């Protein structure tokens, strides 16, 4: 599951959207993407730190990076809403 499925639901997967509640579909998939991204960032930070890996610091840095991404996505949503309002 990726961003393509969220942006174009039903086009890139075989999930029957008529059987799902849109809010749950979106929320569930965003959580899955966030978890996957968080895991990949953590792995990258561990690899970068090599032998000096402090798992507590890596976990905190991972959360900071993911929070920044979440803020960026929220800003994008706000901009999209503004554009939609301007078009209407």
N, C-alpha and C positions, 0 to 999 in steps of 0.2 A: 504494500500500500504506500502510495506516495502522494506528492502534491498534485500530480496529474489527476488522480482519482477524486481529490477534493474539488479541484477546479472544474473538472469535466465528469461529474458523477455518472456512472453507467456506461461511459464510452470506452474506457480502458480496462474494465473488469466485467465479470459476469454476474455481479451481485444484482439482484432484482430490487431496484429502488422503490418500486411500488409497495414493497413489503416492509420498508424501513421508514422510520420517522426521521425526517431531515435533520432535526437538531441532534439526535443521537448519532446519526451517521457522521455528521461533521465533527461533533465532539469526540467520539470514539476514535476516529481516524487522526485527528489532530493530536490526541494523547499518544497514539501509537507512533506517529512521526516524531514527536517530542522525545519519547523514550528511546527510540532508535538513534536519533541525533545525539542525545545525551550520552548514550553508550559509546558511540563512535568518537565523540569529543574526548571522553574519558580515556579511551584506548590511545588516542593520539597524544594526549598529555602524558600518559604513562610511558609511552614509547620515547617521547621527547626527553623526559626526565631521566630515563634509563635507571642507573643505580641509585640516584638521589631521590627516588620516588617517595614522596610523603603522601600517602593516600588521602589523608584528611585535607591537605592543601589542594590536591587534584580534584577531590569531590567539590570543594568550595569553588574552585576556578571553573569547573564544568557547569555548576549551577549559575555562576555569573554570566558565562557565555550564553547559556540557554535562555536566561532571563533577558539578556540584551536582544537576542533574536526574537523572543516573544514580544518585547516592546516594539521592535522594528515591524513585526507583522501587524501589531495593533495600530501603529501609525499608518501602515499601508491600508488597513481596513477603513480607518478614518478618512483617508484621502479618497478611497474608492467611494465611500458614502457621499462625500462632498461632490464628486464628479457625477454620481447618479442623480443627486438633487439638482445640480446645475443643468443636466440634460432634460430632466422632467420640467 
